[in-house]
Amino acid sequence: MLSASNAASDQAASLANLRDALLAANINPKTGLSTDYLNHFNEMVMMIELYPTSPDVRDEILAWRTLNYRGHFEASGFRAKALALKGHELAADALKKRLDVIVAELDTVLLQAQNAVASERQHGDSSIVLTESSEAVELLIARASALINGHTAVQEASADDAQAAVDALFGG
């Protein structure tokens, strides 16, 4: 049985062996993660920002579903999806847990925005929630991107801003 430090060392060595392939696929070779995952959230941000002037995106907003990292790549057309999944498998457990926390916050905010659109009595009723949601999600995406790219100091520096935005959205 491998110790935790041996397993982490083996994971890092495996990532190092895949370095060139990861770089070619736009997957961070240090973390093993790809920012392509964040497209799932960026697409929803784009829709909620368009919604006030383009109510025809309502059905797309209501159809959006949460996806974890693996689910995103399994469903995506990303050219190196198998490598993205392998990188995720080899990523440090602590890193994946931190990303999962950010993703849970993203999902919460985006589902709140989705619910606001679904609950509208007339178009425009959800505009304040959508604006606040968009702002909070953009901060959270920046945190996730920094984490995926191995910039934990940036992630930690923006964490308070992102949490404040989420708290403001939910009246906290």
C-alpha positions as CSV (number, residue, x, y, z in Angstrom):
1,M,0.0,0.0,0.0
2,L,1.4,3.4,-1.0
3,S,1.6,6.2,1.5
4,A,-0.1,9.5,0.7
5,S,3.2,11.2,0.0
6,N,4.3,8.3,-2.3
7,A,1.0,8.5,-4.2
8,A,1.3,12.3,-4.6
9,S,4.9,11.8,-5.8
10,D,3.7,9.2,-8.3
11,Q,0.9,11.5,-9.5
12,A,3.4,14.4,-10.0
13,A,5.7,12.1,-11.9
14,S,2.9,10.9,-14.1
15,L,1.9,14.5,-14.9
16,A,5.5,15.3,-15.7
17,N,5.7,12.4,-18.1
18,L,2.6,13.8,-19.9
19,R,3.9,17.4,-19.9
20,D,4.3,17.8,-23.7
21,A,0.9,16.2,-24.4
22,L,-0.8,18.3,-21.7
23,L,0.7,21.5,-23.0
24,A,-0.3,20.7,-26.6
25,A,-3.9,20.1,-25.4
26,N,-4.1,23.3,-23.4
27,I,-4.1,21.4,-20.1
28,N,-2.0,22.8,-17.3
29,P,1.0,20.4,-16.9
30,K,1.5,21.4,-13.3
31,T,-2.0,20.8,-12.1
32,G,-3.3,18.4,-14.7
33,L,-6.5,20.4,-15.1
34,S,-8.0,22.3,-18.0
35,T,-9.7,25.7,-18.0
36,D,-12.0,24.3,-20.8
37,Y,-14.2,23.1,-17.9
38,L,-14.9,26.7,-17.1
39,N,-16.6,27.1,-20.5
40,H,-19.6,25.3,-19.0
41,F,-20.0,28.2,-16.6
42,N,-19.0,31.0,-19.0
43,E,-21.7,29.9,-21.4
44,M,-24.3,30.3,-18.6
45,V,-22.9,33.7,-17.7
46,M,-23.2,34.8,-21.3
47,M,-26.8,33.7,-21.4
48,I,-27.8,35.5,-18.2
49,E,-26.1,38.6,-19.4
50,L,-27.9,38.4,-22.7
51,Y,-31.3,37.6,-21.2
52,P,-32.4,41.2,-20.3
53,T,-32.2,42.2,-24.0
54,S,-32.7,38.8,-25.6
55,P,-35.5,36.9,-23.8
56,D,-35.2,34.2,-26.5
57,V,-32.3,32.6,-24.4
58,R,-34.8,31.8,-21.6
59,D,-35.1,28.2,-22.7
60,E,-31.4,27.7,-22.8
61,I,-31.0,29.2,-19.3
62,L,-33.7,26.9,-18.0
63,A,-32.1,23.9,-19.7
64,W,-28.6,24.5,-18.2
65,R,-27.6,21.7,-15.8
66,T,-24.7,21.4,-13.3
67,L,-21.8,19.3,-14.5
68,N,-18.8,18.1,-12.6
69,Y,-15.3,18.1,-14.3
70,R,-15.6,14.5,-15.5
71,G,-19.2,15.0,-16.7
72,H,-18.2,18.1,-18.7
73,F,-15.4,16.4,-20.5
74,E,-17.4,13.2,-21.1
75,A,-20.1,15.2,-22.8
76,S,-17.8,17.7,-24.6
77,G,-16.3,17.8,-28.0
78,F,-12.9,18.8,-26.5
79,R,-10.3,17.2,-28.8
80,A,-8.2,15.8,-25.9
81,K,-11.0,14.8,-23.6
82,A,-9.3,11.5,-22.7
83,L,-6.1,13.4,-21.7
84,A,-8.2,15.9,-19.7
85,L,-9.8,13.1,-17.8
86,K,-6.4,11.5,-17.2
87,G,-5.0,14.8,-16.0
88,H,-7.9,15.2,-13.6
89,E,-7.3,11.7,-12.3
90,L,-3.6,12.5,-11.7
91,A,-4.3,15.9,-10.2
92,A,-3.6,16.3,-6.4
93,D,-6.6,15.4,-4.3
94,A,-6.4,18.7,-2.4
95,L,-6.5,20.6,-5.6
96,K,-9.5,18.8,-6.8
97,K,-11.3,19.3,-3.5
98,R,-10.6,23.1,-3.7
99,L,-11.9,23.2,-7.2
100,D,-15.0,21.2,-6.1
101,V,-15.7,23.8,-3.5
102,I,-15.5,26.6,-6.0
103,V,-17.7,24.7,-8.4
104,A,-20.3,24.1,-5.7
105,E,-20.4,27.9,-5.2
106,L,-20.7,28.4,-9.0
107,D,-23.5,25.9,-9.2
108,T,-25.4,27.5,-6.3
109,V,-25.2,31.0,-7.8
110,L,-26.1,29.9,-11.3
111,L,-29.0,27.7,-10.1
112,Q,-30.3,30.8,-8.2
113,A,-30.1,32.8,-11.4
114,Q,-31.9,30.0,-13.3
115,N,-34.6,29.9,-10.6
116,A,-35.0,33.7,-10.8
117,V,-35.7,33.4,-14.6
118,A,-38.1,30.5,-14.1
119,S,-40.0,32.4,-11.4
120,E,-40.5,35.6,-13.4
121,R,-44.0,36.9,-13.7
122,Q,-42.9,39.2,-16.5
123,H,-39.7,39.6,-18.4
124,G,-37.2,41.7,-16.5
125,D,-38.3,40.7,-12.9
126,S,-35.0,38.8,-12.5
127,S,-32.7,41.5,-13.7
128,I,-31.2,42.4,-10.3
129,V,-30.5,38.7,-9.4
130,L,-29.0,38.1,-12.8
131,T,-26.7,41.1,-12.5
132,E,-25.5,40.0,-9.1
133,S,-25.2,36.4,-10.2
134,S,-23.1,37.4,-13.2
135,E,-20.7,39.4,-11.0
136,A,-20.4,36.7,-8.4
137,V,-19.8,34.0,-11.1
138,E,-17.2,36.0,-12.9
139,L,-15.2,36.3,-9.6
140,L,-15.6,32.6,-8.9
141,I,-14.5,31.7,-12.4
142,A,-11.4,33.8,-11.9
143,R,-10.7,31.8,-8.7
144,A,-11.2,28.5,-10.5
145,S,-9.0,29.6,-13.4
146,A,-6.2,30.6,-11.1
147,L,-6.5,27.3,-9.2
148,I,-6.5,25.3,-12.5
149,N,-3.5,27.2,-13.6
150,G,-1.6,26.6,-10.4
151,H,-1.8,30.2,-9.1
152,T,-3.0,29.5,-5.6
153,A,-1.9,32.9,-4.2
154,V,-4.2,34.6,-6.8
155,Q,-7.0,32.3,-5.9
156,E,-6.7,33.1,-2.2
157,A,-6.4,36.8,-2.9
158,S,-9.7,36.9,-4.8
159,A,-11.5,34.4,-2.4
160,D,-12.7,37.2,-0.1
161,D,-14.1,39.2,-3.0
162,A,-15.9,36.2,-4.5
163,Q,-17.4,35.2,-1.1
164,A,-18.5,38.8,-0.5
165,A,-20.3,38.7,-3.9
166,V,-22.0,35.4,-3.1
167,D,-23.0,36.7,0.4
168,A,-24.5,39.9,-1.2
169,L,-26.4,37.8,-3.7
170,F,-28.0,35.8,-0.9
171,G,-28.4,38.7,1.5
172,G,-25.7,37.4,3.8
